[in-house]
Amino acid sequence: TALHMAAQRGQAAVVPILVSHGASLTVKNARGETPLAIAVARRAPPAIDTFGTGTAAPPPPKSTPVEDALRAAGATQ
């Protein structure tokens, strides 16, 4: 998705715009990755910060997107 591409390229300014137009933070690509997981894997700090600070959208009720991405990347147990 466009959100996956923005996250991969570290285009933090684009993330809130896409979300405001209906892009989903939780949609997964063909490899099962969320946009945040891609940003973390690509080490794209501006995009990670946008997701992590909640400027993209509110966190899901059970865990934050950052926690999900870190868990998916094997950074936490």
All heavy atoms as TSV, in Angstrom:
chain	resi	resn	atom	element	x	y	z
A	1	THR	N	N	0.846	-1.191	0.000
A	1	THR	CA	C	0.000	0.000	0.000
A	1	THR	C	C	0.885	1.246	0.000
A	1	THR	O	O	2.089	1.170	0.241
A	1	THR	CB	C	-0.917	0.033	1.234
A	1	THR	OG1	O	-0.102	0.207	2.392
A	1	THR	CG2	C	-1.759	-1.227	1.365
A	2	ALA	N	N	0.271	2.383	-0.214
A	2	ALA	CA	C	1.020	3.642	-0.168
A	2	ALA	C	C	1.610	3.863	1.222
A	2	ALA	O	O	2.717	4.396	1.359
A	2	ALA	CB	C	0.108	4.802	-0.557
A	3	LEU	N	N	0.887	3.444	2.247
A	3	LEU	CA	C	1.393	3.603	3.613
A	3	LEU	C	C	2.619	2.721	3.838
A	3	LEU	O	O	3.584	3.145	4.480
A	3	LEU	CB	C	0.299	3.282	4.622
A	3	LEU	CG	C	0.598	3.609	6.074
A	3	LEU	CD1	C	0.994	5.070	6.253
A	3	LEU	CD2	C	-0.609	3.294	6.941
A	4	HIS	N	N	2.607	1.522	3.306
A	4	HIS	CA	C	3.782	0.646	3.405
A	4	HIS	C	C	4.984	1.303	2.716
A	4	HIS	O	O	6.093	1.296	3.241
A	4	HIS	CB	C	3.500	-0.711	2.748
A	4	HIS	CG	C	2.647	-1.613	3.570
A	4	HIS	ND1	N	1.270	-1.551	3.524
A	4	HIS	CD2	C	2.956	-2.592	4.439
A	4	HIS	CE1	C	0.777	-2.467	4.348
A	4	HIS	NE2	N	1.781	-3.107	4.909
A	5	MET	N	N	4.748	1.885	1.555
A	5	MET	CA	C	5.841	2.533	0.816
A	5	MET	C	C	6.378	3.744	1.568
A	5	MET	O	O	7.598	3.950	1.642
A	5	MET	CB	C	5.362	2.921	-0.580
A	5	MET	CG	C	5.064	1.718	-1.453
A	5	MET	SD	S	4.291	2.146	-3.020
A	5	MET	CE	C	5.669	2.928	-3.837
A	6	ALA	N	N	5.503	4.546	2.132
A	6	ALA	CA	C	5.941	5.713	2.894
A	6	ALA	C	C	6.746	5.283	4.114
A	6	ALA	O	O	7.779	5.885	4.438
A	6	ALA	CB	C	4.733	6.549	3.318
A	7	ALA	N	N	6.304	4.234	4.791
A	7	ALA	CA	C	7.019	3.735	5.961
A	7	ALA	C	C	8.393	3.213	5.563
A	7	ALA	O	O	9.396	3.483	6.240
A	7	ALA	CB	C	6.214	2.632	6.640
A	8	GLN	N	N	8.470	2.504	4.461
A	8	GLN	CA	C	9.740	1.938	4.000
A	8	GLN	C	C	10.734	3.037	3.651
A	8	GLN	O	O	11.923	2.921	3.917
A	8	GLN	CB	C	9.510	1.057	2.780
A	8	GLN	CG	C	10.790	0.445	2.240
A	8	GLN	CD	C	10.545	-0.505	1.085
A	8	GLN	OE1	O	9.417	-0.717	0.683
A	8	GLN	NE2	N	11.601	-1.075	0.574
A	9	ARG	N	N	10.241	4.109	3.102
A	9	ARG	CA	C	11.117	5.199	2.672
A	9	ARG	C	C	11.355	6.248	3.753
A	9	ARG	O	O	12.046	7.229	3.515
A	9	ARG	CB	C	10.530	5.840	1.425
A	9	ARG	CG	C	10.526	4.866	0.266
A	9	ARG	CD	C	9.885	5.432	-0.950
A	9	ARG	NE	N	9.942	4.438	-2.019
A	9	ARG	CZ	C	9.128	4.405	-3.036
A	9	ARG	NH1	N	8.182	5.313	-3.148
A	9	ARG	NH2	N	9.240	3.478	-3.943
A	10	GLY	N	N	10.737	6.055	4.914
A	10	GLY	CA	C	10.935	6.999	6.008
A	10	GLY	C	C	10.262	8.341	5.796
A	10	GLY	O	O	10.669	9.343	6.366
A	11	GLN	N	N	9.212	8.370	4.999
A	11	GLN	CA	C	8.513	9.610	4.687
A	11	GLN	C	C	7.460	9.908	5.757
A	11	GLN	O	O	6.261	9.765	5.539
A	11	GLN	CB	C	7.901	9.526	3.296
A	11	GLN	CG	C	8.955	9.382	2.222
A	11	GLN	CD	C	8.368	9.150	0.850
A	11	GLN	OE1	O	7.314	8.557	0.704
A	11	GLN	NE2	N	9.074	9.607	-0.167
A	12	ALA	N	N	7.946	10.361	6.897
A	12	ALA	CA	C	7.086	10.576	8.062
A	12	ALA	C	C	5.969	11.575	7.801
A	12	ALA	O	O	4.859	11.413	8.305
A	12	ALA	CB	C	7.920	11.014	9.254
A	13	ALA	N	N	6.216	12.600	7.022
A	13	ALA	CA	C	5.196	13.621	6.782
A	13	ALA	C	C	4.016	13.066	5.992
A	13	ALA	O	O	2.900	13.584	6.091
A	13	ALA	CB	C	5.811	14.806	6.038
A	14	VAL	N	N	4.246	12.013	5.224
A	14	VAL	CA	C	3.194	11.437	4.397
A	14	VAL	C	C	2.265	10.535	5.212
A	14	VAL	O	O	1.077	10.415	4.901
A	14	VAL	CB	C	3.823	10.648	3.228
A	14	VAL	CG1	C	2.776	9.968	2.383
A	14	VAL	CG2	C	4.678	11.573	2.378
A	15	VAL	N	N	2.790	9.911	6.258
A	15	VAL	CA	C	2.021	8.933	7.033
A	15	VAL	C	C	0.709	9.508	7.569
A	15	VAL	O	O	-0.353	8.935	7.320
A	15	VAL	CB	C	2.887	8.315	8.149
A	15	VAL	CG1	C	2.054	7.433	9.074
A	15	VAL	CG2	C	4.050	7.522	7.552
A	16	PRO	N	N	0.704	10.635	8.291
A	16	PRO	CA	C	-0.583	11.145	8.803
A	16	PRO	C	C	-1.558	11.541	7.696
A	16	PRO	O	O	-2.771	11.407	7.859
A	16	PRO	CB	C	-0.201	12.368	9.636
A	16	PRO	CG	C	1.266	12.323	9.805
A	16	PRO	CD	C	1.827	11.420	8.759
A	17	ILE	N	N	-1.032	11.982	6.563
A	17	ILE	CA	C	-1.907	12.360	5.445
A	17	ILE	C	C	-2.627	11.123	4.912
A	17	ILE	O	O	-3.843	11.136	4.704
A	17	ILE	CB	C	-1.096	13.047	4.333
A	17	ILE	CG1	C	-0.530	14.372	4.842
A	17	ILE	CG2	C	-1.948	13.261	3.080
A	17	ILE	CD1	C	0.522	14.986	3.950
A	18	LEU	N	N	-1.859	10.051	4.707
A	18	LEU	CA	C	-2.468	8.818	4.217
A	18	LEU	C	C	-3.499	8.270	5.199
A	18	LEU	O	O	-4.584	7.839	4.803
A	18	LEU	CB	C	-1.390	7.775	3.924
A	18	LEU	CG	C	-0.449	8.094	2.764
A	18	LEU	CD1	C	0.697	7.099	2.724
A	18	LEU	CD2	C	-1.205	8.111	1.453
A	19	VAL	N	N	-3.158	8.300	6.477
A	19	VAL	CA	C	-4.081	7.798	7.501
A	19	VAL	C	C	-5.349	8.651	7.540
A	19	VAL	O	O	-6.459	8.115	7.643
A	19	VAL	CB	C	-3.395	7.739	8.883
A	19	VAL	CG1	C	-4.389	7.425	9.983
A	19	VAL	CG2	C	-2.274	6.696	8.858
A	20	SER	N	N	-5.199	9.954	7.408
A	20	SER	CA	C	-6.377	10.828	7.433
A	20	SER	C	C	-7.302	10.576	6.242
A	20	SER	O	O	-8.478	10.888	6.283
A	20	SER	CB	C	-5.967	12.302	7.485
A	20	SER	OG	O	-5.461	12.725	6.232
A	21	HIS	N	N	-6.753	9.981	5.188
A	21	HIS	CA	C	-7.559	9.642	4.012
A	21	HIS	C	C	-7.968	8.172	3.998
A	21	HIS	O	O	-8.395	7.642	2.982
A	21	HIS	CB	C	-6.808	9.980	2.736
A	21	HIS	CG	C	-6.688	11.450	2.485
A	21	HIS	ND1	N	-7.676	12.359	2.782
A	21	HIS	CD2	C	-5.687	12.181	1.955
A	21	HIS	CE1	C	-7.296	13.571	2.455
A	21	HIS	NE2	N	-6.077	13.490	1.956
A	22	GLY	N	N	-7.816	7.509	5.146
A	22	GLY	CA	C	-8.353	6.168	5.284
A	22	GLY	C	C	-7.357	5.017	5.237
A	22	GLY	O	O	-7.763	3.859	5.305
A	23	ALA	N	N	-6.062	5.309	5.101
A	23	ALA	CA	C	-5.077	4.221	5.088
A	23	ALA	C	C	-5.070	3.534	6.454
A	23	ALA	O	O	-5.122	4.183	7.488
A	23	ALA	CB	C	-3.686	4.759	4.769
A	24	SER	N	N	-5.004	2.219	6.431
A	24	SER	CA	C	-5.035	1.437	7.667
A	24	SER	C	C	-3.631	1.191	8.186
A	24	SER	O	O	-2.736	0.786	7.438
A	24	SER	CB	C	-5.715	0.097	7.418
A	24	SER	OG	O	-5.577	-0.733	8.549
A	25	LEU	N	N	-3.448	1.395	9.477
A	25	LEU	CA	C	-2.161	1.130	10.126
A	25	LEU	C	C	-1.951	-0.350	10.373
A	25	LEU	O	O	-0.834	-0.785	10.599
A	25	LEU	CB	C	-2.079	1.866	11.467
A	25	LEU	CG	C	-2.031	3.380	11.397
A	25	LEU	CD1	C	-2.179	3.971	12.790
A	25	LEU	CD2	C	-0.749	3.837	10.749
A	26	THR	N	N	-3.022	-1.119	10.317
A	26	THR	CA	C	-2.915	-2.532	10.659
A	26	THR	C	C	-2.969	-3.463	9.459
A	26	THR	O	O	-2.823	-4.671	9.620
A	26	THR	CB	C	-4.026	-2.927	11.650
A	26	THR	OG1	O	-5.297	-2.642	11.059
A	26	THR	CG2	C	-3.880	-2.167	12.960
A	27	VAL	N	N	-3.155	-2.920	8.257
A	27	VAL	CA	C	-3.202	-3.769	7.071
A	27	VAL	C	C	-1.817	-4.376	6.837
A	27	VAL	O	O	-0.798	-3.743	7.085
A	27	VAL	CB	C	-3.679	-2.988	5.825
A	27	VAL	CG1	C	-2.670	-1.957	5.381
A	27	VAL	CG2	C	-4.010	-3.929	4.688
A	28	LYS	N	N	-1.813	-5.630	6.414
A	28	LYS	CA	C	-0.551	-6.328	6.175
A	28	LYS	C	C	-0.348	-6.525	4.674
A	28	LYS	O	O	-1.305	-6.733	3.932
A	28	LYS	CB	C	-0.537	-7.670	6.894
A	28	LYS	CG	C	-0.573	-7.505	8.399
A	28	LYS	CD	C	-0.542	-8.827	9.117
A	28	LYS	CE	C	-0.579	-8.590	10.631
A	28	LYS	NZ	N	-0.581	-9.846	11.376
A	29	ASN	N	N	0.909	-6.463	4.265
A	29	ASN	CA	C	1.233	-6.706	2.863
A	29	ASN	C	C	1.290	-8.215	2.601
A	29	ASN	O	O	0.985	-9.017	3.488
A	29	ASN	CB	C	2.534	-5.999	2.468
A	29	ASN	CG	C	3.751	-6.510	3.210
A	29	ASN	OD1	O	3.729	-7.556	3.859
A	29	ASN	ND2	N	4.839	-5.770	3.120
A	30	ALA	N	N	1.714	-8.600	1.411
A	30	ALA	CA	C	1.765	-10.019	1.042
A	30	ALA	C	C	2.706	-10.822	1.938
A	30	ALA	O	O	2.545	-12.031	2.082
A	30	ALA	CB	C	2.197	-10.155	-0.417
A	31	ARG	N	N	3.672	-10.149	2.564
A	31	ARG	CA	C	4.611	-10.827	3.466
A	31	ARG	C	C	4.144	-10.792	4.918
A	31	ARG	O	O	4.874	-11.200	5.817
A	31	ARG	CB	C	5.993	-10.185	3.350
A	31	ARG	CG	C	6.681	-10.531	2.050
A	31	ARG	CD	C	8.049	-9.897	1.962
A	31	ARG	NE	N	8.020	-9.103	0.738
A	31	ARG	CZ	C	8.405	-7.850	0.635
A	31	ARG	NH1	N	8.900	-7.216	1.653
A	31	ARG	NH2	N	8.324	-7.223	-0.508
A	32	GLY	N	N	2.952	-10.252	5.147
A	32	GLY	CA	C	2.412	-10.203	6.496
A	32	GLY	C	C	2.944	-9.070	7.347
A	32	GLY	O	O	2.837	-9.092	8.562
A	33	GLU	N	N	3.519	-8.042	6.706
A	33	GLU	CA	C	4.113	-6.917	7.432
A	33	GLU	C	C	3.153	-5.728	7.491
A	33	GLU	O	O	2.527	-5.387	6.490
A	33	GLU	CB	C	5.400	-6.455	6.736
A	33	GLU	CG	C	6.449	-7.523	6.587
A	33	GLU	CD	C	7.526	-7.137	5.607
A	33	GLU	OE1	O	7.194	-6.644	4.498
A	33	GLU	OE2	O	8.698	-7.321	5.939
A	34	THR	N	N	3.093	-5.086	8.638
A	34	THR	CA	C	2.364	-3.833	8.762
A	34	THR	C	C	3.299	-2.702	8.337
A	34	THR	O	O	4.521	-2.885	8.285
A	34	THR	CB	C	1.907	-3.581	10.210
A	34	THR	OG1	O	3.066	-3.443	11.027
A	34	THR	CG2	C	0.998	-4.687	10.725
A	35	PRO	N	N	2.758	-1.510	8.071
A	35	PRO	CA	C	3.629	-0.386	7.725
A	35	PRO	C	C	4.677	-0.104	8.814
A	35	PRO	O	O	5.841	0.154	8.499
A	35	PRO	CB	C	2.660	0.784	7.561
A	35	PRO	CG	C	1.393	0.134	7.115
A	35	PRO	CD	C	1.345	-1.158	7.895
A	36	LEU	N	N	4.294	-0.185	10.069
A	36	LEU	CA	C	5.258	0.075	11.139
A	36	LEU	C	C	6.347	-0.986	11.171
A	36	LEU	O	O	7.525	-0.676	11.361
A	36	LEU	CB	C	4.566	0.161	12.496
A	36	LEU	CG	C	5.503	0.386	13.684
A	36	LEU	CD1	C	6.328	1.664	13.517
A	36	LEU	CD2	C	4.723	0.431	14.977
A	37	ALA	N	N	5.973	-2.246	10.968
A	37	ALA	CA	C	6.987	-3.307	10.951
A	37	ALA	C	C	8.016	-3.051	9.855
A	37	ALA	O	O	9.216	-3.265	10.052
A	37	ALA	CB	C	6.321	-4.664	10.755
A	38	ILE	N	N	7.566	-2.537	8.721
A	38	ILE	CA	C	8.489	-2.212	7.631
A	38	ILE	C	C	9.407	-1.070	8.040
A	38	ILE	O	O	10.616	-1.123	7.813
A	38	ILE	CB	C	7.711	-1.861	6.348
A	38	ILE	CG1	C	7.061	-3.124	5.792
A	38	ILE	CG2	C	8.624	-1.214	5.311
A	38	ILE	CD1	C	6.150	-2.879	4.622
A	39	ALA	N	N	8.837	-0.037	8.649
A	39	ALA	CA	C	9.662	1.103	9.079
A	39	ALA	C	C	10.727	0.661	10.078
A	39	ALA	O	O	11.875	1.085	9.999
A	39	ALA	CB	C	8.780	2.197	9.687
A	40	VAL	N	N	10.360	-0.221	10.995
A	40	VAL	CA	C	11.318	-0.721	11.989
A	40	VAL	C	C	12.394	-1.558	11.301
A	40	VAL	O	O	13.585	-1.383	11.543
A	40	VAL	CB	C	10.600	-1.546	13.088
A	40	VAL	CG1	C	11.601	-2.271	13.969
A	40	VAL	CG2	C	9.720	-0.630	13.930
A	41	ALA	N	N	11.986	-2.456	10.409
A	41	ALA	CA	C	12.945	-3.325	9.719
A	41	ALA	C	C	13.907	-2.526	8.847
A	41	ALA	O	O	15.080	-2.877	8.733
A	41	ALA	CB	C	12.200	-4.347	8.866
A	42	ARG	N	N	13.430	-1.443	8.261
A	42	ARG	CA	C	14.262	-0.615	7.377
A	42	ARG	C	C	15.020	0.466	8.150
A	42	ARG	O	O	15.744	1.244	7.564
A	42	ARG	CB	C	13.408	0.060	6.307
A	42	ARG	CG	C	12.590	-0.862	5.448
A	42	ARG	CD	C	13.440	-1.703	4.511
A	42	ARG	NE	N	12.635	-2.405	3.541
A	42	ARG	CZ	C	12.183	-3.651	3.678
A	42	ARG	NH1	N	12.445	-4.333	4.757
A	42	ARG	NH2	N	11.467	-4.225	2.733
A	43	ARG	N	N	14.797	0.491	9.454
A	43	ARG	CA	C	15.430	1.498	10.306
A	43	ARG	C	C	15.175	2.914	9.761
A	43	ARG	O	O	16.099	3.667	9.497
A	43	ARG	CB	C	16.919	1.232	10.446
A	43	ARG	CG	C	17.213	-0.021	11.229
A	43	ARG	CD	C	18.705	-0.259	11.382
A	43	ARG	NE	N	18.974	-1.377	12.276
A	43	ARG	CZ	C	19.023	-2.648	11.900
A	43	ARG	NH1	N	18.792	-2.975	10.654
A	43	ARG	NH2	N	19.298	-3.587	12.769
A	44	ALA	N	N	13.888	3.216	9.600
A	44	ALA	CA	C	13.452	4.518	9.094
A	44	ALA	C	C	12.932	5.347	10.266
A	44	ALA	O	O	11.728	5.425	10.489
A	44	ALA	CB	C	12.384	4.335	8.026
A	45	PRO	N	N	13.844	5.944	11.054
A	45	PRO	CA	C	13.439	6.645	12.283
A	45	PRO	C	C	12.327	7.673	12.135
A	45	PRO	O	O	11.439	7.709	12.985
A	45	PRO	CB	C	14.730	7.307	12.770
A	45	PRO	CG	C	15.812	6.483	12.181
A	45	PRO	CD	C	15.276	5.999	10.851
A	46	PRO	N	N	12.308	8.522	11.098
A	46	PRO	CA	C	11.199	9.491	11.032
A	46	PRO	C	C	9.828	8.812	10.977
A	46	PRO	O	O	8.897	9.241	11.646
A	46	PRO	CB	C	11.482	10.266	9.747
A	46	PRO	CG	C	12.947	10.122	9.531
A	46	PRO	CD	C	13.273	8.730	10.022
A	47	ALA	N	N	9.712	7.754	10.197
A	47	ALA	CA	C	8.428	7.058	10.107
A	47	ALA	C	C	8.117	6.335	11.403
A	47	ALA	O	O	6.974	6.338	11.867
A	47	ALA	CB	C	8.439	6.071	8.935
A	48	ILE	N	N	9.115	5.718	12.020
A	48	ILE	CA	C	8.911	5.031	13.298
A	48	ILE	C	C	8.417	6.020	14.337
A	48	ILE	O	O	7.472	5.742	15.073
A	48	ILE	CB	C	10.206	4.344	13.779
A	48	ILE	CG1	C	10.600	3.229	12.816
A	48	ILE	CG2	C	10.035	3.805	15.199
A	48	ILE	CD1	C	12.001	2.691	13.039
A	49	ASP	N	N	9.032	7.190	14.383
A	49	ASP	CA	C	8.624	8.214	15.345
A	49	ASP	C	C	7.180	8.649	15.115
A	49	ASP	O	O	6.433	8.854	16.066
A	49	ASP	CB	C	9.545	9.442	15.260
A	49	ASP	CG	C	10.939	9.151	15.766
A	49	ASP	OD1	O	11.136	8.127	16.464
A	49	ASP	OD2	O	11.840	9.950	15.473
A	50	THR	N	N	6.772	8.773	13.872
A	50	THR	CA	C	5.401	9.181	13.568
A	50	THR	C	C	4.405	8.163	14.095
A	50	THR	O	O	3.416	8.512	14.715
A	50	THR	CB	C	5.207	9.353	12.045
A	50	THR	OG1	O	6.112	10.349	11.588
A	50	THR	CG2	C	3.794	9.770	11.723
A	51	PHE	N	N	4.694	6.873	13.880
A	51	PHE	CA	C	3.812	5.837	14.402
A	51	PHE	C	C	3.860	5.808	15.923
A	51	PHE	O	O	2.843	5.719	16.585
A	51	PHE	CB	C	4.226	4.457	13.879
A	51	PHE	CG	C	3.919	4.234	12.431
A	51	PHE	CD1	C	4.928	4.177	11.502
A	51	PHE	CD2	C	2.613	4.062	12.011
A	51	PHE	CE1	C	4.655	3.950	10.170
A	51	PHE	CE2	C	2.328	3.840	10.668
A	51	PHE	CZ	C	3.358	3.783	9.751
A	52	GLY	N	N	5.060	5.891	16.479
A	52	GLY	CA	C	5.254	5.756	17.917
A	52	GLY	C	C	4.689	6.888	18.739
A	52	GLY	O	O	4.288	6.692	19.878
A	53	THR	N	N	4.644	8.101	18.173
A	53	THR	CA	C	4.130	9.236	18.931
A	53	THR	C	C	2.627	9.376	18.833
A	53	THR	O	O	2.046	10.242	19.461
A	53	THR	CB	C	4.766	10.559	18.444
A	53	THR	OG1	O	4.445	10.736	17.069
A	53	THR	CG2	C	6.261	10.568	18.656
A	54	GLY	N	N	2.006	8.524	18.023
A	54	GLY	CA	C	0.554	8.591	17.898
A	54	GLY	C	C	0.081	9.682	16.965
A	54	GLY	O	O	-1.104	9.960	16.901
A	55	THR	N	N	1.004	10.321	16.220
A	55	THR	CA	C	0.556	11.351	15.295
A	55	THR	C	C	-0.068	10.744	14.046
A	55	THR	O	O	-0.746	11.415	13.310
A	55	THR	CB	C	1.714	12.288	14.887
A	55	THR	OG1	O	2.772	11.501	14.339
A	55	THR	CG2	C	2.216	13.078	16.076
A	56	ALA	N	N	0.162	9.456	13.824
A	56	ALA	CA	C	-0.459	8.798	12.670
A	56	ALA	C	C	-1.903	8.429	12.989
A	56	ALA	O	O	-2.798	8.670	12.214
A	56	ALA	CB	C	0.330	7.556	12.275
A	57	ALA	N	N	-2.130	7.847	14.151
A	57	ALA	CA	C	-3.472	7.434	14.579
A	57	ALA	C	C	-3.372	6.902	16.003
A	57	ALA	O	O	-2.286	6.581	16.473
A	57	ALA	CB	C	-4.014	6.370	13.651
A	58	PRO	N	N	-4.497	6.783	16.697
A	58	PRO	CA	C	-4.462	6.235	18.051
A	58	PRO	C	C	-3.995	4.775	18.039
A	58	PRO	O	O	-4.247	4.061	17.074
A	58	PRO	CB	C	-5.903	6.325	18.530
A	58	PRO	CG	C	-6.651	7.069	17.511
A	58	PRO	CD	C	-5.816	7.179	16.287
A	59	PRO	N	N	-3.329	4.333	19.113
A	59	PRO	CA	C	-2.879	2.939	19.158
A	59	PRO	C	C	-4.051	1.984	19.304
A	59	PRO	O	O	-5.100	2.354	19.805
A	59	PRO	CB	C	-1.987	2.898	20.408
A	59	PRO	CG	C	-2.440	4.024	21.241
A	59	PRO	CD	C	-2.962	5.071	20.306
A	60	PRO	N	N	-3.880	0.740	18.841
A	60	PRO	CA	C	-4.940	-0.242	19.025
A	60	PRO	C	C	-5.138	-0.567	20.502
A	60	PRO	O	O	-4.235	-0.347	21.304
A	60	PRO	CB	C	-4.443	-1.469	18.258
A	60	PRO	CG	C	-3.051	-1.212	17.893
A	60	PRO	CD	C	-2.752	0.219	18.141
A	61	PRO	N	N	-6.270	-1.101	20.886
A	61	PRO	CA	C	-6.565	-1.283	22.299
A	61	PRO	C	C	-5.670	-2.266	23.050
A	61	PRO	O	O	-5.380	-2.045	24.203
A	61	PRO	CB	C	-8.017	-1.779	22.307
A	61	PRO	CG	C	-8.320	-2.199	20.925
A	61	PRO	CD	C	-7.365	-1.486	20.024
A	62	LYS	N	N	-5.198	-3.348	22.410
A	62	LYS	CA	C	-4.432	-4.354	23.139
A	62	LYS	C	C	-2.949	-4.062	23.207
A	62	LYS	O	O	-2.288	-4.411	24.170
A	62	LYS	CB	C	-4.653	-5.732	22.529
A	62	LYS	CG	C	-6.078	-6.215	22.720
A	62	LYS	CD	C	-6.248	-7.616	22.224
A	62	LYS	CE	C	-7.675	-8.066	22.447
A	62	LYS	NZ	N	-7.905	-9.405	21.964
A	63	SER	N	N	-2.386	-3.457	22.189
A	63	SER	CA	C	-0.968	-3.104	22.181
A	63	SER	C	C	-0.760	-1.976	21.184
A	63	SER	O	O	-1.599	-1.725	20.331
A	63	SER	CB	C	-0.107	-4.315	21.806
A	63	SER	OG	O	-0.407	-4.741	20.491
A	64	THR	N	N	0.364	-1.317	21.298
A	64	THR	CA	C	0.656	-0.220	20.378
A	64	THR	C	C	1.282	-0.766	19.107
A	64	THR	O	O	1.844	-1.869	19.114
A	64	THR	CB	C	1.622	0.791	21.015
A	64	THR	OG1	O	2.894	0.158	21.176
A	64	THR	CG2	C	1.104	1.321	22.342
A	65	PRO	N	N	1.234	-0.013	18.008
A	65	PRO	CA	C	1.890	-0.454	16.785
A	65	PRO	C	C	3.387	-0.679	16.985
A	65	PRO	O	O	3.966	-1.579	16.398
A	65	PRO	CB	C	1.631	0.683	15.798
A	65	PRO	CG	C	0.383	1.329	16.284
A	65	PRO	CD	C	0.450	1.202	17.790
A	66	VAL	N	N	4.005	0.131	17.829
A	66	VAL	CA	C	5.436	-0.030	18.097
A	66	VAL	C	C	5.694	-1.370	18.774
A	66	VAL	O	O	6.612	-2.108	18.392
A	66	VAL	CB	C	5.978	1.134	18.957
A	66	VAL	CG1	C	7.394	0.870	19.400
A	66	VAL	CG2	C	5.884	2.440	18.192
A	67	GLU	N	N	4.877	-1.716	19.752
A	67	GLU	CA	C	5.042	-3.006	20.434
A	67	GLU	C	C	4.847	-4.167	19.452
A	67	GLU	O	O	5.619	-5.129	19.457
A	67	GLU	CB	C	4.038	-3.130	21.586
A	67	GLU	CG	C	4.323	-2.198	22.735
A	67	GLU	CD	C	3.181	-2.130	23.734
A	67	GLU	OE1	O	2.016	-2.380	23.368
A	67	GLU	OE2	O	3.470	-1.821	24.896
A	68	ASP	N	N	3.847	-4.058	18.579
A	68	ASP	CA	C	3.594	-5.108	17.588
A	68	ASP	C	C	4.785	-5.258	16.639
A	68	ASP	O	O	5.207	-6.367	16.332
A	68	ASP	CB	C	2.337	-4.806	16.774
A	68	ASP	CG	C	1.067	-4.897	17.604
A	68	ASP	OD1	O	1.092	-5.523	18.691
A	68	ASP	OD2	O	0.048	-4.333	17.161
A	69	ALA	N	N	5.322	-4.137	16.173
A	69	ALA	CA	C	6.450	-4.186	15.241
A	69	ALA	C	C	7.694	-4.743	15.901
A	69	ALA	O	O	8.409	-5.545	15.305
A	69	ALA	CB	C	6.724	-2.799	14.675
A	70	LEU	N	N	7.953	-4.325	17.121
A	70	LEU	CA	C	9.123	-4.837	17.821
A	70	LEU	C	C	8.994	-6.338	18.064
A	70	LEU	O	O	9.956	-7.092	17.908
A	70	LEU	CB	C	9.321	-4.099	19.148
A	70	LEU	CG	C	9.780	-2.649	19.026
A	70	LEU	CD1	C	9.756	-1.962	20.379
A	70	LEU	CD2	C	11.150	-2.567	18.401
A	71	ARG	N	N	7.790	-6.771	18.429
A	71	ARG	CA	C	7.548	-8.191	18.642
A	71	ARG	C	C	7.740	-8.958	17.339
A	71	ARG	O	O	8.402	-10.007	17.303
A	71	ARG	CB	C	6.127	-8.398	19.188
A	71	ARG	CG	C	5.881	-9.786	19.737
A	71	ARG	CD	C	4.506	-9.911	20.423
A	71	ARG	NE	N	4.280	-8.905	21.437
A	71	ARG	CZ	C	3.415	-7.889	21.313
A	71	ARG	NH1	N	2.667	-7.758	20.253
A	71	ARG	NH2	N	3.257	-7.006	22.286
A	72	ALA	N	N	7.222	-8.426	16.242
A	72	ALA	CA	C	7.354	-9.085	14.936
A	72	ALA	C	C	8.806	-9.139	14.477
A	72	ALA	O	O	9.231	-10.085	13.833
A	72	ALA	CB	C	6.505	-8.367	13.900
A	73	ALA	N	N	9.573	-8.123	14.852
A	73	ALA	CA	C	10.990	-8.069	14.457
A	73	ALA	C	C	11.866	-8.903	15.400
A	73	ALA	O	O	13.064	-9.004	15.187
A	73	ALA	CB	C	11.463	-6.621	14.441
A	74	GLY	N	N	11.255	-9.475	16.452
A	74	GLY	CA	C	12.008	-10.287	17.374
A	74	GLY	C	C	12.817	-9.482	18.384
A	74	GLY	O	O	13.715	-10.007	19.038
A	75	ALA	N	N	12.478	-8.192	18.534
A	75	ALA	CA	C	13.222	-7.338	19.450
A	75	ALA	C	C	12.785	-7.494	20.899
A	75	ALA	O	O	13.488	-7.097	21.806
A	75	ALA	CB	C	13.086	-5.875	19.027
A	76	THR	N	N	11.597	-8.059	21.106
A	76	THR	CA	C	11.110	-8.293	22.473
A	76	THR	C	C	10.609	-9.707	22.586
A	76	THR	O	O	10.363	-10.387	21.600
A	76	THR	CB	C	9.956	-7.325	22.837
A	76	THR	OG1	O	8.869	-7.589	21.971
A	76	THR	CG2	C	10.390	-5.876	22.754
A	77	GLN	N	N	10.427	-10.145	23.794
A	77	GLN	CA	C	9.900	-11.499	24.021
A	77	GLN	C	C	8.547	-11.437	24.672
A	77	GLN	O	O	8.168	-10.570	25.310
A	77	GLN	CB	C	10.837	-12.296	24.894
A	77	GLN	CG	C	12.149	-12.530	24.201
A	77	GLN	CD	C	13.065	-13.410	25.037
A	77	GLN	OE1	O	12.665	-14.000	26.033
A	77	GLN	NE2	N	14.309	-13.479	24.641
